[in-house]
Amino acid sequence: MAKIQNYSQCAMSCPDFLYFCPMHLKKIALLNFKNMTQEELALCPGINCLVGDNGAGKTNVVDAVYYLSMCKSSLQMTDAQSIRHGADFFLVEGQYATDAGKSESVVCSFSRKGGKVLKRNGKEYDRLSDHVGLIPAVIVSPADSALISDAADERRRYLNAFISQLDRAYLNSVMRYNTVLAERNRLLKTRPDETMLQIYDMQLCEHGKAIHARRQEFAERLQPVVAEYYRILSGDREQVELHYKSELNERPFEEVLLAARQKDLVNEFTTAGIHRDDLTLRIGGYPLRKYGSQGQQKSFLIALKLAQYTIVAQEKGERPILLLDDLFDKLDAGRVEQLIRLVSDDAFGQILITDCNPTRLKTILDKAGGDYALFSVADGTVTQERTAAESNAPES
């Protein structure tokens, strides 16, 4: 294997990275969340491990942390599906703190009758989108395989979630674009009025150009960092590429819409635009989906998420919470050990790791030499098995 490089070497464009004051989740409480009736976990600022059988509830804890950052599940499921069977609501509460003494309280709840409510330090948000980006989080999970195997909308959804944590204007542009797109599609199903089509086209172009510019920028920033992380994880075996594919790369959005006008009228929906963009993923110059092994695909996805972590940290001035769910899924022990040693670097912040094999995970963590907290999960119940030394340090 290639010699391990630390995070600072990989993120050379961010020399002040180690001076960030990280926000970490001190405590999380779950009520009627998925298979958990009522649980509370006290987490350490470093590595937190959750071990247990498949279906025990490990992923549910990770998803609850994601909920507190992104106001939604990391999985393709509705809020109602996150309510424990037989209950009418769920509630997730997080208590956050920094080394400098700053604290934040975030509560996300959903009821079948009242809908979703998000509160920060006791005050309810008027818009959920105003919260996205306050407490950045990056997740690596088996569900990420959809980024490779599924259609382009999965990759667009990934880009939107990634950029939205950093740019609220981008999130607003995406929401407005989707609203205009839906209205334009409704118009196309009737007898379209040319004047109204021109109005909708102007609005699509306004928001679409802003979205395209940011996606292109972030794809270009991701490419070299993804390649470097993949090189470290794979032992310098293969080269990978990531590129942003869009009709707007070749010509202005106005021309794209005009050229597709007749096709839109025939199909009765908008057939061209940034809602059809894609990320192309390649390994050794060939499509990753077709030519990459399961291990190579998983390594690419981890490299992508670590690159995202790097960029979010640079932009926000603080380290995101890193969520590594079902770490050994389609990844050999050597690459997992490489990853654990990589994220054990002091430049990373708080990490949650899940695995169904406690012996395997503890062996790799002990070999890496870092401290960690350990929780066992069984039938929706969480028990702390090991407390990290840093959790016992007196608070300032």
C-alpha positions in Angstrom: 0.0 0.0 0.0 1.0 3.6 -0.5 2.3 5.5 2.4 -0.5 7.1 4.3 -0.7 10.9 4.0 -2.5 12.9 6.6 -5.5 15.1 5.9 -3.5 18.3 5.8 -1.4 17.0 3.0 -4.4 16.0 1.0 -6.1 19.3 1.6 -3.1 21.5 0.8 -5.3 24.3 -0.4 -6.5 24.8 3.1 -3.3 25.6 5.2 -5.3 27.0 8.2 -7.5 23.9 8.5 -6.1 22.8 11.9 -7.0 26.2 13.4 -10.7 25.6 13.1 -12.8 25.4 16.2 -15.0 22.3 15.6 -18.7 22.1 16.4 -19.5 18.6 17.8 -22.7 16.9 18.9 -22.4 16.4 22.7 -25.8 14.7 23.2 -28.6 13.4 21.0 -32.0 12.3 22.2 -34.5 10.3 20.1 -38.2 9.8 20.8 -40.3 7.5 18.6 -37.7 7.7 15.8 -37.9 4.6 13.6 -37.4 1.6 15.8 -36.3 3.6 18.9 -38.8 4.4 21.6 -36.7 6.7 23.7 -32.9 6.8 23.6 -30.2 9.2 24.6 -26.5 9.1 23.6 -23.6 11.2 25.1 -21.1 11.4 22.2 -17.4 12.3 22.3 -15.8 15.0 20.1 -13.8 12.4 18.2 -14.7 8.9 17.0 -18.0 7.3 18.1 -18.7 3.7 17.1 -22.1 2.0 17.0 -22.0 -1.8 16.7 -24.8 -4.3 16.5 -26.6 -6.7 14.2 -28.2 -5.6 10.9 -31.6 -4.0 11.6 -30.7 -3.2 15.3 -30.9 0.6 14.8 -27.4 1.7 14.2 -28.2 3.5 10.9 -31.2 5.1 12.6 -28.9 7.0 15.0 -26.7 8.1 12.1 -29.8 9.2 10.2 -31.1 11.2 13.3 -27.8 13.1 13.3 -28.2 13.8 9.6 -31.8 15.0 10.2 -30.5 17.7 12.6 -28.2 19.0 9.9 -30.3 18.7 6.8 -33.9 18.7 8.1 -34.6 15.4 6.3 -33.5 11.7 6.2 -30.4 10.7 4.4 -32.4 7.9 2.9 -35.1 8.0 0.3 -38.0 8.0 2.8 -40.6 10.5 4.0 -40.8 12.0 7.4 -43.9 9.9 8.2 -41.9 6.8 7.5 -39.4 7.8 10.3 -42.1 7.7 12.9 -42.0 4.5 15.1 -44.7 2.0 14.3 -47.8 2.8 16.5 -46.7 6.4 17.3 -48.1 9.7 16.0 -44.8 11.7 16.0 -41.1 11.6 16.4 -38.7 14.0 18.0 -34.9 14.3 17.7 -32.9 16.7 19.9 -29.2 17.6 19.6 -27.0 19.5 22.0 -23.9 20.9 20.2 -20.8 22.6 21.6 -17.4 23.9 20.5 -14.1 24.0 22.2 -14.5 27.8 22.6 -17.7 27.2 24.6 -20.3 28.1 22.0 -23.4 25.9 22.3 -26.4 25.2 20.1 -29.6 23.3 20.6 -31.5 21.9 17.6 -34.9 20.1 17.8 -36.5 18.4 14.8 -40.0 17.0 15.3 -42.6 15.7 13.0 -46.3 14.7 13.7 -48.8 13.2 11.3 -51.2 16.1 12.1 -48.9 19.1 12.6 -46.1 18.4 10.1 -42.4 19.1 10.6 -41.1 21.7 13.1 -37.5 22.7 13.5 -36.2 24.8 16.4 -32.8 26.3 17.1 -32.2 27.4 20.7 -35.9 27.2 21.3 -36.9 29.4 18.4 -38.9 27.9 15.5 -37.7 28.4 12.0 -40.0 30.1 9.5 -38.3 28.2 6.7 -36.5 24.9 7.1 -34.1 25.9 4.4 -32.7 28.6 6.7 -31.2 25.9 8.9 -29.3 24.0 6.2 -25.6 24.7 6.5 -25.6 25.7 10.2 -24.2 22.4 11.3 -22.6 20.7 8.3 -22.6 17.0 8.0 -21.2 14.5 5.4 -22.5 10.9 5.2 -21.0 7.8 3.6 -23.5 4.9 3.5 -24.5 1.9 1.4 -27.3 4.1 -0.1 -24.5 6.1 -1.9 -24.3 3.2 -4.4 -27.3 4.9 -6.1 -24.9 7.7 -7.2 -23.3 5.1 -9.5 -26.1 2.7 -10.3 -29.1 4.9 -10.6 -30.2 7.6 -12.9 -28.8 11.1 -13.2 -31.3 12.6 -10.8 -29.5 10.9 -7.9 -26.3 12.7 -8.8 -28.1 16.0 -9.2 -29.7 15.5 -5.8 -26.3 14.8 -4.3 -24.8 18.0 -5.8 -27.8 20.0 -4.6 -27.5 18.8 -1.0 -23.7 19.4 -1.0 -23.8 22.9 -2.4 -26.9 23.9 -0.4 -25.0 23.5 2.9 -22.6 26.2 1.7 -24.7 28.5 -0.4 -28.3 29.5 0.7 -28.8 31.5 -2.5 -28.1 28.3 -4.5 -30.7 26.4 -2.5 -33.2 29.2 -3.1 -32.4 29.1 -6.9 -33.0 25.3 -7.0 -36.4 25.7 -5.2 -37.5 28.5 -7.5 -36.2 26.7 -10.6 -38.3 23.6 -9.7 -41.4 25.7 -9.1 -41.1 27.4 -12.5 -40.3 24.1 -14.2 -43.5 22.6 -12.7 -45.6 25.5 -13.9 -44.0 25.4 -17.4 -44.8 21.7 -17.6 -48.4 22.3 -16.6 -48.7 24.9 -19.3 -47.3 22.5 -21.9 -50.0 20.0 -21.1 -52.6 22.6 -22.2 -52.6 24.9 -25.2 -49.4 26.8 -24.5 -49.5 30.5 -24.7 -46.3 31.8 -26.4 -46.1 34.8 -24.1 -46.3 32.7 -21.0 -43.7 30.3 -22.3 -41.3 33.1 -22.9 -41.9 34.4 -19.3 -41.2 30.9 -17.9 -38.2 30.6 -20.1 -36.8 33.8 -18.8 -37.3 32.6 -15.2 -35.7 29.2 -15.9 -32.7 30.9 -17.5 -32.3 33.3 -14.6 -32.2 30.5 -11.9 -30.7 27.8 -14.2 -27.6 29.9 -15.1 -26.9 30.5 -11.4 -27.3 26.8 -10.6 -25.2 25.7 -13.5 -22.3 28.1 -12.6 -22.2 26.8 -9.0 -22.4 23.1 -10.0 -19.6 23.6 -12.5 -17.4 25.3 -10.0 -17.9 22.7 -7.3 -17.4 19.8 -9.8 -14.1 21.4 -10.8 -13.1 21.7 -7.1 -14.1 18.2 -6.3 -12.1 16.5 -9.2 -8.5 16.9 -7.9 -9.4 16.2 -4.3 -11.4 13.1 -5.2 -8.5 11.8 -7.3 -6.1 12.3 -4.4 -8.2 10.6 -1.8 -8.9 7.7 -4.1 -5.1 7.4 -4.7 -4.6 7.1 -0.9 -7.4 4.7 -0.4 -6.5 2.4 -3.3 -2.7 2.4 -2.8 -2.2 4.4 -6.0 -3.7 1.6 -8.2 -6.0 3.5 -10.6 -6.9 7.0 -11.6 -10.4 8.3 -11.3 -12.2 11.3 -12.9 -15.3 13.3 -12.2 -16.9 15.8 -14.7 -20.0 17.9 -14.8 -22.1 17.2 -17.9 -24.6 19.9 -19.0 -26.1 21.2 -22.1 -25.2 24.6 -20.8 -21.5 23.7 -21.1 -21.8 24.1 -24.8 -24.3 27.0 -25.4 -26.5 29.5 -23.5 -29.6 28.3 -21.7 -31.8 30.5 -24.0 -30.6 28.6 -27.1 -31.1 25.3 -25.4 -34.7 26.0 -24.5 -35.4 27.5 -28.0 -33.9 24.4 -29.8 -36.1 22.1 -27.6 -39.3 24.1 -28.0 -41.0 21.8 -30.6 -39.9 18.7 -28.7 -41.4 20.1 -25.5 -44.7 20.8 -27.2 -44.9 17.3 -28.6 -43.9 15.6 -25.3 -45.8 18.1 -23.1 -43.0 18.6 -20.7 -39.6 20.4 -20.6 -37.1 18.1 -22.2 -34.0 20.3 -21.9 -32.3 22.2 -19.1 -30.2 21.9 -15.9 -32.8 19.5 -14.5 -31.2 17.0 -16.9 -27.5 17.6 -15.9 -25.3 14.8 -14.7 -22.0 14.0 -13.1 -19.9 11.5 -15.1 -17.7 9.2 -13.0 -14.8 7.4 -14.6 -12.0 5.0 -13.6 -9.0 4.4 -15.8 -10.8 6.5 -18.5 -13.8 4.2 -18.5 -17.3 4.5 -17.0 -17.2 3.6 -13.3 -20.6 2.0 -13.3 -19.6 -0.5 -16.0 -16.0 -1.1 -15.4 -15.4 -0.5 -11.7 -15.5 -3.4 -9.2 -17.6 -3.2 -6.1 -14.6 -2.3 -4.1 -13.5 0.3 -6.6 -16.9 1.9 -6.7 -17.1 2.0 -2.9 -13.6 3.5 -2.7 -14.6 6.2 -5.3 -17.8 7.1 -3.3 -15.7 7.4 -0.1 -13.2 9.6 -1.9 -16.0 11.7 -3.2 -17.5 12.2 0.3 -14.1 13.0 1.8 -13.5 15.5 -1.0 -16.9 17.0 -0.1 -15.8 17.1 3.5 -12.7 19.0 2.6 -14.5 21.6 0.6 -17.3 22.1 3.2 -14.6 22.5 5.9 -12.8 25.1 3.8 -15.9 27.1 3.0 -17.5 26.9 6.5 -14.3 27.4 8.6 -15.3 24.4 10.7 -15.1 20.6 10.3 -18.4 18.9 9.4 -19.7 15.8 11.3 -18.6 12.8 9.4 -21.0 9.9 9.3 -19.6 6.5 8.2 -22.5 4.0 8.0 -21.9 0.3 7.5 -18.3 0.9 6.8 -17.3 -2.6 5.7 -20.0 -2.8 3.1 -18.3 -3.9 -0.2 -14.9 -2.8 1.2 -12.0 -5.0 2.1 -10.3 -4.8 5.5 -7.2 -3.2 4.0 -9.0 -0.3 2.6 -11.1 0.2 5.7 -7.9 0.3 7.8 -6.5 2.8 5.3 -9.7 4.9 5.7 -9.7 4.7 9.6 -6.1 5.8 9.8 -6.9 8.6 7.4 -9.8 10.0 9.4 -8.1 9.5 12.7 -5.9 12.4 11.8 -6.3 15.3 14.1 -7.6 17.5 11.3 -10.9 15.6 11.2 -13.6 16.4 13.7 -16.4 14.3 15.1 -17.1 11.0 13.5 -19.8 8.4 13.9 -19.0 4.9 12.5 -21.4 1.9 12.4 -20.5 -1.8 11.8 -22.1 -5.1 12.5 -18.8 -6.7 13.7 -17.5 -5.2 16.9 -14.4 -7.2 17.1 -13.4 -6.3 13.5 -14.0 -2.6 14.1 -12.3 -2.5 17.5 -9.2 -4.3 16.1 -8.7 -1.7 13.4 -9.4 1.3 15.7 -7.0 0.0 18.3 -4.4 -0.6 15.6 -4.8 3.0 14.5 -4.1 4.1 18.0 -6.7 6.7 18.5 -9.3 7.0 21.3 -13.0 6.3 20.7 -16.3 5.8 22.4 -18.2 2.6 21.7 -22.0 1.9 21.8 -23.8 -1.4 21.2 -27.2 -1.3 19.6 -29.8 -4.1 19.9 -33.5 -3.9 19.1 -33.6 -0.1 19.1 -31.8 0.1 22.5 -28.4 1.8 22.8 -25.9 0.9 25.5 -22.5 2.6 26.0 -19.7 0.1 26.2 -16.7 2.4 26.2 -16.2 6.0 27.1 -13.5 8.0 25.2 -10.9 9.5 27.5 -11.5 12.9 26.0 -15.2 12.8 27.1 -14.0 12.7 30.7 -11.9 15.8 30.5 -13.2 18.7 32.6 -15.2 21.3 30.7 -13.8 24.8 30.7 
